[in-house]
C-alpha cells in the first residue's frame, strides 16, 4: 500500500490533485484488466500453436481464463485447471500424464483421449481394455514460459503513451 501526502504548490485546491491521482489510478487499473485478458488470449493461442498432436480437444486452452483477484488480475486459475485440465502442468513441463485415461486410436496420428464415434475399434460392453497407457514422457510445451516472455516484451507498451501527471 502506498500512502502519500499532497501539498499543492501551484495554488490549486488539494482536492483537484487527489481527483487527478484517482483518475490516473483508475486508468492504470483499466489497462491492467485489459492486459490480463490479452495475456489469457495469448496463452490460449500459444497452446494451440505449440500443440503437436492434432486434432486436439482444445480443453486446456478453453480452461485458461483471466480473472480479477483481490490483488489485481490472474491468468490461469490453478483450481479450475486442476479440476478441468489436470494435465496442464505436464503439458507445460513435460513428463507422463497420470493416471491412464480412456481413449481411442483414430489412425496413424496416434492415440486421442475421449470418444468421437469414429475410432478404429468399436467398444461394446466393458471399456476397461481401451485405456491409453503412455509409455514415454511428453515433450514439454513451455506455453507458460512463452507467455511470460510475451508479457516482458509487451507490458511496457501498455503504458508508454500514458501521460503521468506532475504534481
PyMOL commands that set and color helices and strands:
alter all, ss='L'
color gray80, all
select helices_A, chain A and resi 14-50+59-62+78-84+88-93+128-130+143-158
alter helices_A, ss='H'
color red, helices_A
select strands_A, chain A and resi 66-68+73-75+101-105+111-113+131-132
alter strands_A, ss='S'
color yellow, strands_A
deselect
rebuild
show_as cartoon
